[in-house]
Amino acid sequence: MLDEQRCHEIFEKVLKASGADETEASLTGGEHALTRFANNCIHQNVAEEGCVLSVRTVYGGRTARATTNRFDDDSIRRVVAESAAVARQQHPDPELLPMPGPPAEGSPPCRRFFEQTAAMPPQGRAEAVGRAVRVARSYHQTAAGIFSTGYSAQAILNSRGLFAYHRETHSEFSITMLAPESSGWAKANSPDVANIDVEHLALRAAKKASLSADAVEAPPGRYTVILEPAAVLDLSGFLFFDWGGLAVYDKRGFLTGRLGTPLFGENISIVDDVYHPLQSGPPFDGEGVRRRPLVLVERGVVKNLVYARQTARLMNAEPTGHGFPLPNEFGEMPVNIVFSGGDSSVEDMIASTERGILVTRLWYIREVDPYQKILTGMTRDGTFLVENGKVGPGIRNFRFNQSMIELLSNVEMLGPAERTAGEESFEMVAPAMKVRGFNFTEVTRF
């Protein structure tokens, strides 16, 4: 484990080798183990352990970064020299700020390290996969997926006295159930492996595959849709790069000119909060600046942007602790998204729908129009017709073209917000949604 003492020891060697005006070291390390299964049996088990040191040096407004995964004295001296050599060849950056100093005291800790997750052996993952496979066999289906566990640590230190350190564990289970002509899917992740209910996920996926057998074809058009949390997450993930101050400053995002305006429905509120109990990740950004909880949307109104230090100075704002490691051209982004949610279950949404579509998840999502935030993609692994308040037959998958501004203006019901994992976006705390007028443009043959 890359503990705090080891981080300081490595940084002392970095400082000793550096003659730069300013020096920063970013350290990441940990262990990741993965059990992969298909055709109802485990076919791969791998584990990786390693650490990376990234050194940034500054010489007269010139900066550059170099990395190594070797921590002996010669390798540390070499990576510092490489960073210095590249930095000296850069043009001076007149907007480059001095490195930040130590953060103010008082920020709450993020305790996200669980010993049982870090220590989980391959046998533990194998036994869990075995339980999932038994569910598949009981439904006469074939299971495929992954179960991963591990831990990570990261630290940022600089020559102005900053030291930021965070460690956490991670676990993830994903399963696809295959029937002869249909499929079902479920996924969950958490810092605490005790929160991963493998049999529940397997059962959910198996029921989706079973119920969507003998799929019928529904015509394309605008439907009321019930989006399960994973579908909400994978669509919403395309929004949040635009919440960076630099995206608005460069006029390359859909929030340009819209700060402080009603943009979504009044039932939509979103915050960025790394300290939320269902969130994960370090409480500092790529420069070591503490992340601030921030209201992004309040009752449909866009309230705030996020700012790295350099963008904050450019736009006469306060840094919010959402920057990436320098040098970078992207600016900043909120990564700890929490929707407010509601109290309607998916079953409540189904019961209130005369005719609509239930969507398990989406895939192959791409952006069509960055200013209206129109996305295209396809449904997958469990798409159902809803009629007269009940789930009907499985239907063939749709392609959609849908504006996210319109979608978040047409939300009729919200489920409780939950920690959600998908395939097209980062994890969020997101609810299921019932949305009117979702635009399906084409039907597929599967």
ABEGO torsion letter per residue (X at the ends): XBBAAAAAAAAAAAAAABABABBBBBBBBEBBBBBBBBGGBBABBBBBBBBBBBBBBBBGGBBBBBBBABABAAAAAAAAAAAAAAAAABBBBAABBBBBBBBBBGBBBBBABBAAAAABBAAAAAAAAAAAAAAAAAAGBBBBEBBBBEBBBBBBBBAAGBBBBBBBBBBBBBBBBBBAABBBBBBBBBABAAABBAAAAAAAAAAAAAAABGBBBBBBEBBBBBBBAAAAAAAAAAAAAAABAAAAAAGABAABGABGBBABBAABBBBBBAABAABBEBABBAAGBBBBBBBABBGGBBABBBBBAAAAAAAGBBBAGABBBOBBAAGBBBABBBBAEBABBAAAAAAABABBBBBABBBGBBBABAAAGBBBEBBBGGBBBBBGGBBBBBBBBBBBBBBAAAAAAABABBBBBBBBBBAABBBBBBBBBBBBGBBBABBBAX
